[in-house]
């Protein structure tokens, strides 16, 4: 099989560039609402797309979450929830941020394409570990979320590349399927090791993702 050299690599944020949502923060948010984590999670996600698309302001989002759980929140509670929520998504994933820097330095274009509310966007953009990108696209700015075709096209237009020249890494299969329907190349990201193996098999990259694995960690795999 001929391996392709992409002109651009597009990265999802949550669970690709960042580590999974922090369990301590999820427990803290559930505690503020006086519910279990198991009860909290469905309510947290029920209105998340509208929040990501800026159809709901932060206060409105959290009031809706509380209503689902038959709770009421003070203004201070909401402010604390907004802060904890943003922090919960602020931890870097291993290997991938370093790889973004390496492939961008090699000459490939890079983009961040994420469904993310304004409160989280503003928080993570202050993170020292977040690598530079040629383009950053957030759903809250476009009021449009993956897997809508238009958000991928906006990203491609901003990068100035054709769909077949772009590789997308995203942890949600439906987002990859929508991107591939437009002609992008896609990898459903589960772990750095799994993605590294698929990248080596399918793509001719100037810097392989496996190159970011330190020797002590690689010996443990």
C-alpha positions in Angstrom: 0.0 0.0 0.0 1.3 3.4 -1.0 1.7 5.7 2.0 0.4 9.2 1.6 2.2 12.4 2.7 -0.4 14.8 4.1 0.1 18.5 3.7 -1.8 19.2 7.0 -2.7 17.4 10.2 -5.8 18.4 12.0 -6.1 17.6 15.7 -9.2 17.2 17.9 -8.6 18.6 21.4 -10.3 16.4 24.1 -8.8 12.9 24.4 -6.3 13.6 21.6 -4.3 16.7 22.6 -5.6 16.6 26.1 -5.9 13.8 28.6 -9.4 12.5 29.4 -11.5 14.7 31.5 -10.1 14.8 35.1 -11.9 12.5 37.4 -11.3 14.7 40.5 -12.9 17.6 38.8 -15.9 15.6 37.7 -16.4 14.4 41.2 -16.1 18.0 42.5 -18.7 19.2 40.1 -21.1 16.4 41.1 -20.5 17.2 44.7 -21.5 20.9 44.2 -24.7 19.6 42.7 -25.1 17.0 45.5 -25.4 14.1 43.2 -23.4 11.0 42.3 -20.9 11.1 39.4 -23.1 8.5 37.6 -26.1 10.8 37.9 -24.0 13.9 37.0 -22.5 12.7 33.8 -25.7 12.3 31.7 -26.9 15.7 32.7 -23.5 17.2 32.0 -23.5 15.9 28.4 -27.2 16.4 27.6 -26.8 20.0 26.6 -23.1 20.0 25.8 -23.5 20.4 22.0 -25.6 23.5 22.5 -23.0 24.8 24.9 -20.2 24.0 22.5 -22.0 25.9 19.8 -22.5 29.0 22.0 -26.2 28.5 21.8 -26.2 28.5 25.6 -24.2 30.9 27.7 -22.3 29.3 30.6 -24.8 30.4 33.2 -27.7 29.0 31.1 -25.9 25.7 30.5 -25.3 25.1 34.2 -28.8 26.0 35.1 -30.1 23.4 32.6 -27.8 20.8 34.0 -29.0 21.6 37.5 -32.7 21.4 36.4 -32.1 18.0 35.0 -30.9 16.9 38.4 -33.7 18.8 40.3 -31.2 21.1 41.9 -30.8 24.9 42.0 -27.5 26.8 41.9 -26.4 30.1 43.2 -24.3 32.5 41.2 -21.2 31.4 43.2 -21.9 27.8 42.5 -22.1 28.5 38.8 -18.9 30.4 38.8 -17.1 27.6 40.6 -18.6 25.0 38.2 -17.4 27.0 35.2 -13.9 27.1 36.6 -13.7 23.5 37.6 -15.2 22.4 34.2 -12.5 24.3 32.3 -9.8 22.9 34.5 -11.0 19.4 34.0 -10.0 19.6 30.3 -6.7 21.3 30.8 -4.3 18.4 31.2 -2.0 17.5 28.3 -2.1 14.0 26.8 1.2 12.2 26.6 3.3 12.5 23.3 0.8 14.3 21.1 1.5 17.9 21.9 5.2 17.3 21.4 4.5 15.6 18.1 2.4 18.6 16.9 5.4 20.9 17.5 7.7 18.4 15.7 5.6 18.0 12.5 4.9 21.7 12.3 8.6 22.4 12.5 9.1 19.9 9.7 6.9 22.0 7.4 3.5 20.4 7.7 0.6 22.6 8.5 -1.3 21.9 11.7 -4.7 22.8 13.0 -6.8 22.5 16.2 -10.4 21.7 15.5 -12.5 21.3 18.6 -16.1 21.3 19.9 -15.6 23.5 22.9 -17.5 26.2 24.8 -16.1 29.7 25.3 -15.3 29.1 28.9 -13.1 26.1 28.2 -11.5 27.7 25.1 -10.4 30.8 27.1 -9.0 28.6 29.8 -7.0 26.2 27.7 -5.6 28.9 25.4 -3.7 30.1 28.5 -2.1 26.6 28.9 1.7 26.7 28.5 1.7 23.1 27.1 -0.7 23.9 24.2 1.4 23.9 21.0 1.2 26.6 18.4 -1.0 25.8 15.3 -1.3 27.4 11.9 -5.1 27.5 12.5 -7.4 27.0 15.5 -11.1 26.4 14.9 -13.5 26.3 17.8 -17.2 25.4 17.6 -18.1 28.2 19.9 -16.7 30.8 17.5 -18.5 29.4 14.5 -21.6 28.4 16.4 -21.2 25.1 14.6 -20.0 21.7 15.9 -18.5 18.5 14.5 -19.7 16.5 12.7 -21.3 19.2 10.6 -19.6 19.3 7.2 -19.3 23.1 7.2 -16.9 23.1 10.2 -14.5 20.8 8.4 -14.7 22.9 5.2 -14.0 26.0 7.3 -10.8 24.3 8.6 -9.7 23.2 5.2 -10.2 26.7 3.8 -8.3 28.3 6.6 -5.4 25.9 6.0 -5.5 26.3 2.2 -5.4 22.5 1.6 -7.6 20.1 -0.4 -9.5 17.4 1.6 -7.4 14.6 0.4 -4.3 16.3 1.6 -5.5 16.6 5.2 -5.3 14.0 8.0 -7.7 14.3 11.0 -7.1 12.7 14.4 -10.3 12.6 16.5 -11.5 10.3 19.2 -15.1 10.1 18.0 -15.9 7.8 15.1 -18.8 9.9 13.9 -16.5 12.9 13.5 -14.0 10.8 11.4 -16.8 9.4 9.3 -18.1 12.9 8.5 -14.7 14.1 7.6 -14.0 11.1 5.4 -17.3 11.7 3.6 -15.8 15.0 2.5 -12.5 13.4 1.4 -10.3 13.9 4.4 -8.1 11.1 5.7 -9.0 10.1 9.2 -7.8 8.1 12.2 -10.0 7.3 15.2 -7.7 8.1 18.0 -7.7 5.8 21.0 -4.2 5.8 22.3 -0.9 7.3 21.2 0.5 3.8 20.5 -2.5 2.8 18.4 -2.4 6.0 16.4 1.3 5.8 15.9 1.0 2.3 14.4 -1.8 3.4 12.1 0.1 6.5 11.0 3.2 4.5 10.2 1.2 2.0 8.2 -0.8 4.5 6.2 1.1 7.8 6.0 4.6 9.0 5.0 5.2 11.4 7.8 8.4 13.5 8.2 8.4 12.9 11.9 6.6 9.7 13.2 4.5 9.9 16.3 6.5 7.0 17.8 9.6 9.2 17.8 8.1 11.1 20.7 8.0 8.0 22.9 10.8 8.0 25.4 12.8 4.8 25.7 11.8 4.0 29.3 8.1 4.3 28.4 8.5 2.3 25.2 10.1 -0.6 27.1 6.9 -0.9 29.2 4.6 -1.2 26.2 
